Amino acid sequence: MTQPLMVGAFSPSVLLRTGHSLGLVGPEVTEVAVPSSPAQFRALLDGELEAALTSPDNVLAYRFVPGNPLGRTGDVRIVSAVDRGLGLALYGRPGLTSASELHGALIGVDVPGSGYAFALYAALDALGLRPGDYRVASLGSTPRRLEALLTGGCAATMLNAGADLRAEDEGAIRLAGAPRPYLGTVVCALGASQAARDLAAALSETARAILGGGLDDVVAEEAATALRLRPETAARYLRRLTDPAEGLVADGRADVPSLSTIIGLRRRYGSAPGGDLLARGLIDDPDAAGEPSR
């Protein structure tokens, strides 16, 4: 019998669910909702998860930075790239008319020292808001931050992966996008996990099938169900998935320019060791990952 494969994710993965529908991702793969990046990596390091769908910055932090929220590091590796952010952007609450209204306001993040938080700080910088001009609160994963934005729990936050589209449907305002080039989601695992490599290969095959066309109805239905999107919003989500700048990464490769953006943001707003981190095992061996030929 095939061993169960538990995959931690912040938001429901339409890519994973489409892979299940197409039979490319096996029934042994189970998606587990995690409330925050510390919780996700605690489960990964403790062996409760075999793999995670997460920000590449989290892999960087829990591999190299002793001051991460768990206070411990491990041999976590990027196995493959999944997407380029899926619309990751800073959103203001419904009724906001100007970024200047964020002065002194409460801004929601997962945790202050995480990748999406760093992208948020860069977006606020681009709008002329510096650290100290606003207050930051840890609100957890994307679904929790979306709820907070729509119910008055924060004035702005970073959203993506369908949560951004739901926010727009409810009147939230897109203020600024994430820096580019960018990687939003990667598959990561602890050590040389063949199961995670096989999952990464299956997700890459699923991504290519989606980008190849002919699956629009399947993907839109999965998006509508998983993310609670209206039919017209699910169609917008499909366009986001297939966007070359923000959508799926067909070959699964975590490219150097995008990872350099992630590392640069952490060094600017957080802490990271010097030197060539890519040469120090941040990325799993792509040849060992069973990556389909291109």
N, C-alpha and C positions, 0 to 999 in steps of 0.2 A: 504494500500500500504506500502511495506517495505521502511523504511527510507534509503536514500543514505548513504553509508559508505565511506568516503574519507580517503585514506591511502597514506601518504607521503613516497616517496622512492627516493634515490639518483640515482639508476640505475634501468632499467626495471627488474622486478622480474619474472624470468622464473617460479619459484614455483607458484606464484600467477596466472600467465597466464595459467599454466597447470591446476591449480585448476579450473579456469573458463572453460577450455576445457572439463574437466571431469565432470562438474556440481557440484563439491564439494564446490566451492566458488560461492556464488550467484551473479547475475547480478547487484545487488545494490552496490557491492564493486567496487570502482573506484580507480585506481592507479594515484597518482598525483606526477609529477616530482618536486623535490625541488633542489635548486642550492647549498645549503650548510646546515650544521647542525644547525647554528643559525636560518636560515630561516625555517627549518623544525620544530624546537621546538618553534619558535615564533608562527607559525601557529597552532601547537598543543596546546600551552598554551592559545591562543586566541580563541580556539574552531573551527578553520577553518578545522582542521583535527581531525578525530575520533581516528586514530591510526597511527603509524609510523613503518616502517621497517628501523632500525637504528643500530648503534653500541651500545653495552651495556654501554660503557663509557659515551655516551651522556646522558643516563638515570641517571647514577651516577652523572654527572655534574649538570644537570638541576634539580635534586632532592636535592642535598646536598651542592653544591659549590656556594656561593653567587658571587664569582668572575668570573662566567661563562660569555660568550660573551653577553648574554642578560641582565645580572645584576639582574636577578630574578630567583627564583626557583618555583617549583610546585610539586604537588603530582603525579609525573610521575612514572610509575611502569613497570617493565619487566613482560609481560604477558606470553611469551613463547620464547624459543630459536628456531632459524631458521636454522643456519648453523655455521660451525666452521672456517669460513674465506674464503672458496671457492678460495683457492690459494693465499691469501693475502701475498704479498711479495714486497720487494723493487726492483724496476726496474730502470736501467740506460738507458739513451738515446741510440738510434742506433749509432753504431760506438765507443761506450765506450769500452775500453779494460781492464781497471783496476779501482777498487774502489778508488785508490789513486788519480785518475783524478777528484774526487769530492771535493778535497780540494779547498776551495774558491768558489765552484760552487753554483748555485741557486737550491735549493731543494723545490719541490712543496708539499704543504699540503692542506687539507681542510681549517682548521684554526689551528694555532700553538698549541693551548691547547686542542686538541681533541684526541679521542682514536686512530685513525689511525696514527695521528702524533706521539703519544707516541710509538706506535709499530715501526714507522719509526726511531725514535731516538734510540730505542733499537737495531734495525737492523744495523744502522750506527755505534753504539758503538761496535757491534760484529765485524765490519769491521775495527775497529781501529780509527774511526772518532768521535771526541767529539764535543759537542756544542761549537761553535766558529770557528770550522774548515770549516764550510759551512754556506751559507746564506739560510734563510727560507722565502718563499713567500706563501701567502694565495691564492690559485687558485680555491677553490670551490670543487664541487662534483667530483666523480671518472671520469665520462665522460669528464669533463673539464680538469682534470689533465692528462688524456690519450692524449687528443689533444695537450696539452702543451708539453708533453714529445716528441711527434712525430713531432712537428713543431718548436722545439728549444726554447720553452718557459720555460723549466726547464731541468736540467741535470738528475734528478732522482725523483721518487715519489713512493708511495705505490699504488698498483693496485690489483684488484681481480675481481671475479664475471664476467668473460668473457673479461673484459678490459685488464687483464693480458695476455690472449691468443691472443687478437688482437695486443697487443704491441709486443709479440714474433713474430707474423706473419710479423710485420714491422721491425724486426731486433733489438728490444730492448733487453736488457740483464737482466736476473734475477740475483740479487746480493745476497739477503738474505731473508729468510722467517720470518714471524711473530713469536714471542715467543709462546711456547706451554706449556700446553693446552690452547686453545683459543676459544672464541666465536666471530664470525664476525658480525652476524646479529641477532637481536631479534625483536619481536613484542612488542611495548610499547604503553601505553595509559595514559591518565590523569584520575586518580581516578579509581574507581571500574567500569570499562566499560564492560557491558555484551556483547555489540556488538564486542568489541575487543577480548573478550574471545572466542566468537563464531568464529570469524575469525581465531584466533590462533588454535582452534580445527580443523577447516577445512584445514588449512595449514599443520598441523601435519598429518592429514589423507592423504593429497596429497603427503607429503614427504614419508610416508610409502608405498603408491602405487607406487611411482617412485622407491624406493629402492627394492620393491618386484619384479621388472622386468616386462617386457611385455609392457612398455610404451616408450621404447627407441625412436621410430620414432616420437611420439607425442612430447616428450621433446626436441629432437634434432630440430624439426621444429620450436617449440616455441623459442628456444635459437637462432636459425639462424635468425629468423624474429626480435625478440626483441632486440638482441644485435648486429645485423648486422655481423654475423659470417659466414665464409665459411663453407660448409658442413663438411669438415674434422675437422675444428675447433669446430663446434657445437658438433661433436662426442667426442672431447677432453673435452668439457665443461660438457657433460653428465657424463664422467668418474670422473670429479671433483665433481659433485653433489653427486655421490655415493661412494666417497672416505670416509672411516670411520674416518680418521684423520682430513679431511678438508671439508667434505661435509655436507649433510643435517642431522639435529638432529631429528631422527624419533619420539621420545617420547615428544619432545618439552620442555624438562626440562633444565633449566639453571643450570648446575652443579657447585658445589662450587669450585672445583679446577680451572676451566676455569674462573669463575668470580674473583677468587683470583688473577689470572694473570692480569686481567683487572684493578683491584683495585691496585695491586702492581705497575703496569706501571704508573698509575696516581699519586700515591704517590711518585714515583721516579722522574718523569719528570714534574709533575704539582702540583696540590694541592688537597687534600681531607681530610675530618675530620677523626680523629682516631676512634677507637672502631669498633664494629661489624656492618658494614653497612648492611649486609644481614639480620640482625635481626631488622633493622630499616625501614622495608617496601620497600626495593629495588625491591623485587620480589612479584608479585601479588600472592594471595592464589591459588595454583594449583588445589585444590579441587573445588574452586569456578569457575574455568576457563572452566568447562565443558569438561575437557580433556578426550578423549576417553580412555577406559580401555585398559590395555596391558596384 
